[in-house]
Amino acid sequence: MAKFTGISKVKLNNGKYVVRVTDGDMEFDPITEQEYRFAAFKPEFEDLQESTWLPPSYKES
């Protein structure tokens, strides 16, 4: 199964999370197109790696 590594969650100062998605970073094994799409677009929130980086242009609302 493919693993999409270009996504992470960032906890904001108010305790809420935002999800940051990059344009890539996949680890591949032999997979079908359906497995690729599932891995790329539907990772479980609990499985997301926690990060602290957000783009400088991000403004918390």
mmCIF file of the N, C-alpha and C atoms, coordinates in Angstrom:
data_MODEL
# 
_entry.id   MODEL 
# 
loop_
_atom_site.group_PDB 
_atom_site.id 
_atom_site.type_symbol 
_atom_site.label_atom_id 
_atom_site.label_alt_id 
_atom_site.label_comp_id 
_atom_site.label_asym_id 
_atom_site.label_entity_id 
_atom_site.label_seq_id 
_atom_site.pdbx_PDB_ins_code 
_atom_site.Cartn_x 
_atom_site.Cartn_y 
_atom_site.Cartn_z 
_atom_site.occupancy 
_atom_site.B_iso_or_equiv 
_atom_site.pdbx_formal_charge 
_atom_site.auth_seq_id 
_atom_site.auth_comp_id 
_atom_site.auth_asym_id 
_atom_site.auth_atom_id 
_atom_site.pdbx_PDB_model_num 
ATOM 1   N N  . MET A 1 1  ? 0.854  -1.187 0.000  1.00 0.00 ? 1  MET A N  1 
ATOM 2   C CA . MET A 1 1  ? 0.000  0.000  0.000  1.00 0.00 ? 1  MET A CA 1 
ATOM 3   C C  . MET A 1 1  ? 0.895  1.243  0.000  1.00 0.00 ? 1  MET A C  1 
ATOM 4   N N  . ALA A 1 2  ? 0.471  2.246  -0.704 1.00 0.00 ? 2  ALA A N  1 
ATOM 5   C CA . ALA A 1 2  ? 1.211  3.513  -0.732 1.00 0.00 ? 2  ALA A CA 1 
ATOM 6   C C  . ALA A 1 2  ? 0.983  4.272  0.566  1.00 0.00 ? 2  ALA A C  1 
ATOM 7   N N  . LYS A 1 3  ? 1.952  5.044  0.932  1.00 0.00 ? 3  LYS A N  1 
ATOM 8   C CA . LYS A 1 3  ? 1.807  5.898  2.110  1.00 0.00 ? 3  LYS A CA 1 
ATOM 9   C C  . LYS A 1 3  ? 2.103  7.325  1.671  1.00 0.00 ? 3  LYS A C  1 
ATOM 10  N N  . PHE A 1 4  ? 1.125  8.208  1.827  1.00 0.00 ? 4  PHE A N  1 
ATOM 11  C CA . PHE A 1 4  ? 1.293  9.612  1.472  1.00 0.00 ? 4  PHE A CA 1 
ATOM 12  C C  . PHE A 1 4  ? 1.921  10.317 2.662  1.00 0.00 ? 4  PHE A C  1 
ATOM 13  N N  . THR A 1 5  ? 3.131  10.831 2.486  1.00 0.00 ? 5  THR A N  1 
ATOM 14  C CA . THR A 1 5  ? 3.859  11.453 3.592  1.00 0.00 ? 5  THR A CA 1 
ATOM 15  C C  . THR A 1 5  ? 3.858  12.971 3.523  1.00 0.00 ? 5  THR A C  1 
ATOM 16  N N  . GLY A 1 6  ? 3.143  13.540 2.554  1.00 0.00 ? 6  GLY A N  1 
ATOM 17  C CA . GLY A 1 6  ? 3.134  14.988 2.378  1.00 0.00 ? 6  GLY A CA 1 
ATOM 18  C C  . GLY A 1 6  ? 1.975  15.662 3.081  1.00 0.00 ? 6  GLY A C  1 
ATOM 19  N N  . ILE A 1 7  ? 1.567  15.134 4.225  1.00 0.00 ? 7  ILE A N  1 
ATOM 20  C CA . ILE A 1 7  ? 0.451  15.719 4.959  1.00 0.00 ? 7  ILE A CA 1 
ATOM 21  C C  . ILE A 1 7  ? 0.756  15.601 6.447  1.00 0.00 ? 7  ILE A C  1 
ATOM 22  N N  . SER A 1 8  ? 0.422  16.651 7.185  1.00 0.00 ? 8  SER A N  1 
ATOM 23  C CA . SER A 1 8  ? 0.626  16.615 8.631  1.00 0.00 ? 8  SER A CA 1 
ATOM 24  C C  . SER A 1 8  ? -0.413 17.488 9.303  1.00 0.00 ? 8  SER A C  1 
ATOM 25  N N  . LYS A 1 9  ? -0.538 17.323 10.613 1.00 0.00 ? 9  LYS A N  1 
ATOM 26  C CA . LYS A 1 9  ? -1.465 18.162 11.369 1.00 0.00 ? 9  LYS A CA 1 
ATOM 27  C C  . LYS A 1 9  ? -0.657 19.082 12.266 1.00 0.00 ? 9  LYS A C  1 
ATOM 28  N N  . VAL A 1 10 ? -1.165 20.292 12.455 1.00 0.00 ? 10 VAL A N  1 
ATOM 29  C CA . VAL A 1 10 ? -0.497 21.290 13.283 1.00 0.00 ? 10 VAL A CA 1 
ATOM 30  C C  . VAL A 1 10 ? -1.505 21.802 14.298 1.00 0.00 ? 10 VAL A C  1 
ATOM 31  N N  . LYS A 1 11 ? -1.158 21.720 15.573 1.00 0.00 ? 11 LYS A N  1 
ATOM 32  C CA . LYS A 1 11 ? -2.044 22.195 16.631 1.00 0.00 ? 11 LYS A CA 1 
ATOM 33  C C  . LYS A 1 11 ? -1.821 23.694 16.821 1.00 0.00 ? 11 LYS A C  1 
ATOM 34  N N  . LEU A 1 12 ? -2.897 24.456 16.722 1.00 0.00 ? 12 LEU A N  1 
ATOM 35  C CA . LEU A 1 12 ? -2.829 25.905 16.870 1.00 0.00 ? 12 LEU A CA 1 
ATOM 36  C C  . LEU A 1 12 ? -2.853 26.305 18.345 1.00 0.00 ? 12 LEU A C  1 
ATOM 37  N N  . ASN A 1 13 ? -2.588 27.547 18.622 1.00 0.00 ? 13 ASN A N  1 
ATOM 38  C CA . ASN A 1 13 ? -2.590 28.057 19.999 1.00 0.00 ? 13 ASN A CA 1 
ATOM 39  C C  . ASN A 1 13 ? -3.943 27.903 20.675 1.00 0.00 ? 13 ASN A C  1 
ATOM 40  N N  . ASN A 1 14 ? -5.021 27.922 19.888 1.00 0.00 ? 14 ASN A N  1 
ATOM 41  C CA . ASN A 1 14 ? -6.365 27.802 20.461 1.00 0.00 ? 14 ASN A CA 1 
ATOM 42  C C  . ASN A 1 14 ? -6.781 26.347 20.679 1.00 0.00 ? 14 ASN A C  1 
ATOM 43  N N  . GLY A 1 15 ? -5.875 25.396 20.405 1.00 0.00 ? 15 GLY A N  1 
ATOM 44  C CA . GLY A 1 15 ? -6.144 23.993 20.626 1.00 0.00 ? 15 GLY A CA 1 
ATOM 45  C C  . GLY A 1 15 ? -6.728 23.257 19.433 1.00 0.00 ? 15 GLY A C  1 
ATOM 46  N N  . LYS A 1 16 ? -7.122 23.995 18.394 1.00 0.00 ? 16 LYS A N  1 
ATOM 47  C CA . LYS A 1 16 ? -7.665 23.354 17.195 1.00 0.00 ? 16 LYS A CA 1 
ATOM 48  C C  . LYS A 1 16 ? -6.516 22.944 16.285 1.00 0.00 ? 16 LYS A C  1 
ATOM 49  N N  . TYR A 1 17 ? -6.804 22.034 15.373 1.00 0.00 ? 17 TYR A N  1 
ATOM 50  C CA . TYR A 1 17 ? -5.803 21.574 14.422 1.00 0.00 ? 17 TYR A CA 1 
ATOM 51  C C  . TYR A 1 17 ? -6.094 22.109 13.029 1.00 0.00 ? 17 TYR A C  1 
ATOM 52  N N  . VAL A 1 18 ? -5.054 22.307 12.260 1.00 0.00 ? 18 VAL A N  1 
ATOM 53  C CA . VAL A 1 18 ? -5.151 22.509 10.821 1.00 0.00 ? 18 VAL A CA 1 
ATOM 54  C C  . VAL A 1 18 ? -4.336 21.393 10.186 1.00 0.00 ? 18 VAL A C  1 
ATOM 55  N N  . VAL A 1 19 ? -4.680 21.040 8.961  1.00 0.00 ? 19 VAL A N  1 
ATOM 56  C CA . VAL A 1 19 ? -3.964 20.001 8.243  1.00 0.00 ? 19 VAL A CA 1 
ATOM 57  C C  . VAL A 1 19 ? -3.205 20.665 7.105  1.00 0.00 ? 19 VAL A C  1 
ATOM 58  N N  . ARG A 1 20 ? -1.906 20.408 7.070  1.00 0.00 ? 20 ARG A N  1 
ATOM 59  C CA . ARG A 1 20 ? -1.035 20.981 6.042  1.00 0.00 ? 20 ARG A CA 1 
ATOM 60  C C  . ARG A 1 20 ? -0.735 19.894 5.017  1.00 0.00 ? 20 ARG A C  1 
ATOM 61  N N  . VAL A 1 21 ? -0.985 20.208 3.744  1.00 0.00 ? 21 VAL A N  1 
ATOM 62  C CA . VAL A 1 21 ? -0.764 19.259 2.662  1.00 0.00 ? 21 VAL A CA 1 
ATOM 63  C C  . VAL A 1 21 ? 0.266  19.837 1.709  1.00 0.00 ? 21 VAL A C  1 
ATOM 64  N N  . THR A 1 22 ? 1.273  19.033 1.372  1.00 0.00 ? 22 THR A N  1 
ATOM 65  C CA . THR A 1 22 ? 2.252  19.454 0.375  1.00 0.00 ? 22 THR A CA 1 
ATOM 66  C C  . THR A 1 22 ? 1.889  18.828 -0.962 1.00 0.00 ? 22 THR A C  1 
ATOM 67  N N  . ASP A 1 23 ? 2.714  19.042 -1.943 1.00 0.00 ? 23 ASP A N  1 
ATOM 68  C CA . ASP A 1 23 ? 2.407  18.541 -3.281 1.00 0.00 ? 23 ASP A CA 1 
ATOM 69  C C  . ASP A 1 23 ? 2.997  17.169 -3.556 1.00 0.00 ? 23 ASP A C  1 
ATOM 70  N N  . GLY A 1 24 ? 3.494  16.494 -2.539 1.00 0.00 ? 24 GLY A N  1 
ATOM 71  C CA . GLY A 1 24 ? 4.076  15.209 -2.864 1.00 0.00 ? 24 GLY A CA 1 
ATOM 72  C C  . GLY A 1 24 ? 4.492  14.379 -1.685 1.00 0.00 ? 24 GLY A C  1 
ATOM 73  N N  . ASP A 1 25 ? 5.490  13.588 -1.908 1.00 0.00 ? 25 ASP A N  1 
ATOM 74  C CA . ASP A 1 25 ? 6.078  12.673 -0.951 1.00 0.00 ? 25 ASP A CA 1 
ATOM 75  C C  . ASP A 1 25 ? 5.192  11.461 -0.715 1.00 0.00 ? 25 ASP A C  1 
ATOM 76  N N  . MET A 1 26 ? 5.381  10.471 -1.566 1.00 0.00 ? 26 MET A N  1 
ATOM 77  C CA . MET A 1 26 ? 4.689  9.196  -1.426 1.00 0.00 ? 26 MET A CA 1 
ATOM 78  C C  . MET A 1 26 ? 5.742  8.101  -1.305 1.00 0.00 ? 26 MET A C  1 
ATOM 79  N N  . GLU A 1 27 ? 5.460  7.113  -0.467 1.00 0.00 ? 27 GLU A N  1 
ATOM 80  C CA . GLU A 1 27 ? 6.264  5.900  -0.421 1.00 0.00 ? 27 GLU A CA 1 
ATOM 81  C C  . GLU A 1 27 ? 5.442  4.838  -1.140 1.00 0.00 ? 27 GLU A C  1 
ATOM 82  N N  . PHE A 1 28 ? 6.025  4.199  -2.154 1.00 0.00 ? 28 PHE A N  1 
ATOM 83  C CA . PHE A 1 28 ? 5.265  3.283  -3.003 1.00 0.00 ? 28 PHE A CA 1 
ATOM 84  C C  . PHE A 1 28 ? 5.642  1.827  -2.810 1.00 0.00 ? 28 PHE A C  1 
ATOM 85  N N  . ASP A 1 29 ? 4.665  0.984  -2.850 1.00 0.00 ? 29 ASP A N  1 
ATOM 86  C CA . ASP A 1 29 ? 4.769  -0.451 -3.062 1.00 0.00 ? 29 ASP A CA 1 
ATOM 87  C C  . ASP A 1 29 ? 3.907  -0.704 -4.288 1.00 0.00 ? 29 ASP A C  1 
ATOM 88  N N  . PRO A 1 30 ? 3.948  -1.893 -4.859 1.00 0.00 ? 30 PRO A N  1 
ATOM 89  C CA . PRO A 1 30 ? 3.016  -2.153 -5.968 1.00 0.00 ? 30 PRO A CA 1 
ATOM 90  C C  . PRO A 1 30 ? 1.569  -1.958 -5.493 1.00 0.00 ? 30 PRO A C  1 
ATOM 91  N N  . ILE A 1 31 ? 0.820  -1.087 -6.173 1.00 0.00 ? 31 ILE A N  1 
ATOM 92  C CA . ILE A 1 31 ? -0.536 -0.759 -5.754 1.00 0.00 ? 31 ILE A CA 1 
ATOM 93  C C  . ILE A 1 31 ? -1.433 -0.580 -6.959 1.00 0.00 ? 31 ILE A C  1 
ATOM 94  N N  . THR A 1 32 ? -2.717 -0.590 -6.697 1.00 0.00 ? 32 THR A N  1 
ATOM 95  C CA . THR A 1 32 ? -3.690 -0.287 -7.733 1.00 0.00 ? 32 THR A CA 1 
ATOM 96  C C  . THR A 1 32 ? -3.985 1.217  -7.686 1.00 0.00 ? 32 THR A C  1 
ATOM 97  N N  . GLU A 1 33 ? -4.643 1.716  -8.723 1.00 0.00 ? 33 GLU A N  1 
ATOM 98  C CA . GLU A 1 33 ? -5.013 3.132  -8.730 1.00 0.00 ? 33 GLU A CA 1 
ATOM 99  C C  . GLU A 1 33 ? -5.946 3.448  -7.554 1.00 0.00 ? 33 GLU A C  1 
ATOM 100 N N  . GLN A 1 34 ? -6.875 2.552  -7.245 1.00 0.00 ? 34 GLN A N  1 
ATOM 101 C CA . GLN A 1 34 ? -7.795 2.781  -6.139 1.00 0.00 ? 34 GLN A CA 1 
ATOM 102 C C  . GLN A 1 34 ? -7.037 2.877  -4.808 1.00 0.00 ? 34 GLN A C  1 
ATOM 103 N N  . GLU A 1 35 ? -6.069 2.005  -4.588 1.00 0.00 ? 35 GLU A N  1 
ATOM 104 C CA . GLU A 1 35 ? -5.266 2.071  -3.359 1.00 0.00 ? 35 GLU A CA 1 
ATOM 105 C C  . GLU A 1 35 ? -4.484 3.382  -3.296 1.00 0.00 ? 35 GLU A C  1 
ATOM 106 N N  . TYR A 1 36 ? -3.955 3.822  -4.434 1.00 0.00 ? 36 TYR A N  1 
ATOM 107 C CA . TYR A 1 36 ? -3.224 5.094  -4.495 1.00 0.00 ? 36 TYR A CA 1 
ATOM 108 C C  . TYR A 1 36 ? -4.119 6.249  -4.084 1.00 0.00 ? 36 TYR A C  1 
ATOM 109 N N  . ARG A 1 37 ? -5.313 6.310  -4.648 1.00 0.00 ? 37 ARG A N  1 
ATOM 110 C CA . ARG A 1 37 ? -6.223 7.406  -4.336 1.00 0.00 ? 37 ARG A CA 1 
ATOM 111 C C  . ARG A 1 37 ? -6.631 7.387  -2.866 1.00 0.00 ? 37 ARG A C  1 
ATOM 112 N N  . PHE A 1 38 ? -6.899 6.213  -2.335 1.00 0.00 ? 38 PHE A N  1 
ATOM 113 C CA . PHE A 1 38 ? -7.276 6.106  -0.930 1.00 0.00 ? 38 PHE A CA 1 
ATOM 114 C C  . PHE A 1 38 ? -6.133 6.571  -0.030 1.00 0.00 ? 38 PHE A C  1 
ATOM 115 N N  . ALA A 1 39 ? -4.918 6.160  -0.337 1.00 0.00 ? 39 ALA A N  1 
ATOM 116 C CA . ALA A 1 39 ? -3.761 6.542  0.469  1.00 0.00 ? 39 ALA A CA 1 
ATOM 117 C C  . ALA A 1 39 ? -3.475 8.031  0.368  1.00 0.00 ? 39 ALA A C  1 
ATOM 118 N N  . ALA A 1 40 ? -3.687 8.589  -0.816 1.00 0.00 ? 40 ALA A N  1 
ATOM 119 C CA . ALA A 1 40 ? -3.336 9.989  -1.042 1.00 0.00 ? 40 ALA A CA 1 
ATOM 120 C C  . ALA A 1 40 ? -4.346 10.956 -0.447 1.00 0.00 ? 40 ALA A C  1 
ATOM 121 N N  . PHE A 1 41 ? -5.594 10.575 -0.384 1.00 0.00 ? 41 PHE A N  1 
ATOM 122 C CA . PHE A 1 41 ? -6.606 11.556 -0.034 1.00 0.00 ? 41 PHE A CA 1 
ATOM 123 C C  . PHE A 1 41 ? -7.405 11.245 1.221  1.00 0.00 ? 41 PHE A C  1 
ATOM 124 N N  . LYS A 1 42 ? -7.227 10.072 1.832  1.00 0.00 ? 42 LYS A N  1 
ATOM 125 C CA . LYS A 1 42 ? -8.038 9.743  2.988  1.00 0.00 ? 42 LYS A CA 1 
ATOM 126 C C  . LYS A 1 42 ? -7.223 9.157  4.132  1.00 0.00 ? 42 LYS A C  1 
ATOM 127 N N  . PRO A 1 43 ? -6.138 9.777  4.516  1.00 0.00 ? 43 PRO A N  1 
ATOM 128 C CA . PRO A 1 43 ? -5.438 9.238  5.686  1.00 0.00 ? 43 PRO A CA 1 
ATOM 129 C C  . PRO A 1 43 ? -6.265 9.495  6.942  1.00 0.00 ? 43 PRO A C  1 
ATOM 130 N N  . GLU A 1 44 ? -6.176 8.585  7.885  1.00 0.00 ? 44 GLU A N  1 
ATOM 131 C CA . GLU A 1 44 ? -6.864 8.769  9.154  1.00 0.00 ? 44 GLU A CA 1 
ATOM 132 C C  . GLU A 1 44 ? -6.216 9.919  9.913  1.00 0.00 ? 44 GLU A C  1 
ATOM 133 N N  . PHE A 1 45 ? -7.022 10.781 10.525 1.00 0.00 ? 45 PHE A N  1 
ATOM 134 C CA . PHE A 1 45 ? -6.501 11.936 11.253 1.00 0.00 ? 45 PHE A CA 1 
ATOM 135 C C  . PHE A 1 45 ? -5.524 11.498 12.344 1.00 0.00 ? 45 PHE A C  1 
ATOM 136 N N  . GLU A 1 46 ? -5.854 10.403 13.033 1.00 0.00 ? 46 GLU A N  1 
ATOM 137 C CA . GLU A 1 46 ? -5.002 9.915  14.117 1.00 0.00 ? 46 GLU A CA 1 
ATOM 138 C C  . GLU A 1 46 ? -3.643 9.461  13.603 1.00 0.00 ? 46 GLU A C  1 
ATOM 139 N N  . ASP A 1 47 ? -3.575 9.086  12.328 1.00 0.00 ? 47 ASP A N  1 
ATOM 140 C CA . ASP A 1 47 ? -2.325 8.600  11.751 1.00 0.00 ? 47 ASP A CA 1 
ATOM 141 C C  . ASP A 1 47 ? -1.434 9.719  11.219 1.00 0.00 ? 47 ASP A C  1 
ATOM 142 N N  . LEU A 1 48 ? -1.952 10.945 11.175 1.00 0.00 ? 48 LEU A N  1 
ATOM 143 C CA . LEU A 1 48 ? -1.144 12.051 10.649 1.00 0.00 ? 48 LEU A CA 1 
ATOM 144 C C  . LEU A 1 48 ? 0.009  12.361 11.590 1.00 0.00 ? 48 LEU A C  1 
ATOM 145 N N  . GLN A 1 49 ? 1.145  12.642 11.006 1.00 0.00 ? 49 GLN A N  1 
ATOM 146 C CA . GLN A 1 49 ? 2.301  13.066 11.788 1.00 0.00 ? 49 GLN A CA 1 
ATOM 147 C C  . GLN A 1 49 ? 2.046  14.479 12.294 1.00 0.00 ? 49 GLN A C  1 
ATOM 148 N N  . GLU A 1 50 ? 2.388  14.739 13.545 1.00 0.00 ? 50 GLU A N  1 
ATOM 149 C CA . GLU A 1 50 ? 2.209  16.081 14.098 1.00 0.00 ? 50 GLU A CA 1 
ATOM 150 C C  . GLU A 1 50 ? 3.402  16.937 13.682 1.00 0.00 ? 50 GLU A C  1 
ATOM 151 N N  . SER A 1 51 ? 3.127  18.162 13.323 1.00 0.00 ? 51 SER A N  1 
ATOM 152 C CA . SER A 1 51 ? 4.147  19.092 12.851 1.00 0.00 ? 51 SER A CA 1 
ATOM 153 C C  . SER A 1 51 ? 3.938  20.428 13.539 1.00 0.00 ? 51 SER A C  1 
ATOM 154 N N  . THR A 1 52 ? 4.894  21.318 13.419 1.00 0.00 ? 52 THR A N  1 
ATOM 155 C CA . THR A 1 52 ? 4.750  22.663 13.979 1.00 0.00 ? 52 THR A CA 1 
ATOM 156 C C  . THR A 1 52 ? 4.884  23.740 12.916 1.00 0.00 ? 52 THR A C  1 
ATOM 157 N N  . TRP A 1 53 ? 5.288  23.354 11.693 1.00 0.00 ? 53 TRP A N  1 
ATOM 158 C CA . TRP A 1 53 ? 5.545  24.350 10.665 1.00 0.00 ? 53 TRP A CA 1 
ATOM 159 C C  . TRP A 1 53 ? 4.284  24.677 9.883  1.00 0.00 ? 53 TRP A C  1 
ATOM 160 N N  . LEU A 1 54 ? 4.038  25.966 9.711  1.00 0.00 ? 54 LEU A N  1 
ATOM 161 C CA . LEU A 1 54 ? 2.998  26.468 8.815  1.00 0.00 ? 54 LEU A CA 1 
ATOM 162 C C  . LEU A 1 54 ? 3.627  27.539 7.939  1.00 0.00 ? 54 LEU A C  1 
ATOM 163 N N  . PRO A 1 55 ? 3.093  27.753 6.751  1.00 0.00 ? 55 PRO A N  1 
ATOM 164 C CA . PRO A 1 55 ? 3.647  28.782 5.877  1.00 0.00 ? 55 PRO A CA 1 
ATOM 165 C C  . PRO A 1 55 ? 3.602  30.148 6.553  1.00 0.00 ? 55 PRO A C  1 
ATOM 166 N N  . PRO A 1 56 ? 4.580  31.004 6.306  1.00 0.00 ? 56 PRO A N  1 
ATOM 167 C CA . PRO A 1 56 ? 4.593  32.333 6.907  1.00 0.00 ? 56 PRO A CA 1 
ATOM 168 C C  . PRO A 1 56 ? 3.338  33.142 6.608  1.00 0.00 ? 56 PRO A C  1 
ATOM 169 N N  . SER A 1 57 ? 2.666  32.865 5.512  1.00 0.00 ? 57 SER A N  1 
ATOM 170 C CA . SER A 1 57 ? 1.468  33.611 5.140  1.00 0.00 ? 57 SER A CA 1 
ATOM 171 C C  . SER A 1 57 ? 0.220  33.153 5.904  1.00 0.00 ? 57 SER A C  1 
ATOM 172 N N  . TYR A 1 58 ? 0.305  32.028 6.664  1.00 0.00 ? 58 TYR A N  1 
ATOM 173 C CA . TYR A 1 58 ? -0.866 31.537 7.380  1.00 0.00 ? 58 TYR A CA 1 
ATOM 174 C C  . TYR A 1 58 ? -1.191 32.461 8.541  1.00 0.00 ? 58 TYR A C  1 
ATOM 175 N N  . LYS A 1 59 ? -2.462 32.826 8.655  1.00 0.00 ? 59 LYS A N  1 
ATOM 176 C CA . LYS A 1 59 ? -2.918 33.676 9.767  1.00 0.00 ? 59 LYS A CA 1 
ATOM 177 C C  . LYS A 1 59 ? -4.027 32.944 10.476 1.00 0.00 ? 59 LYS A C  1 
ATOM 178 N N  . GLU A 1 60 ? -3.874 32.755 11.779 1.00 0.00 ? 60 GLU A N  1 
ATOM 179 C CA . GLU A 1 60 ? -4.882 32.084 12.578 1.00 0.00 ? 60 GLU A CA 1 
ATOM 180 C C  . GLU A 1 60 ? -6.091 32.990 12.731 1.00 0.00 ? 60 GLU A C  1 
ATOM 181 N N  . SER A 1 61 ? -7.290 32.442 12.488 1.00 0.00 ? 61 SER A N  1 
ATOM 182 C CA . SER A 1 61 ? -8.492 33.282 12.601 1.00 0.00 ? 61 SER A CA 1 
ATOM 183 C C  . SER A 1 61 ? -9.270 32.964 13.845 1.00 0.00 ? 61 SER A C  1 
# 
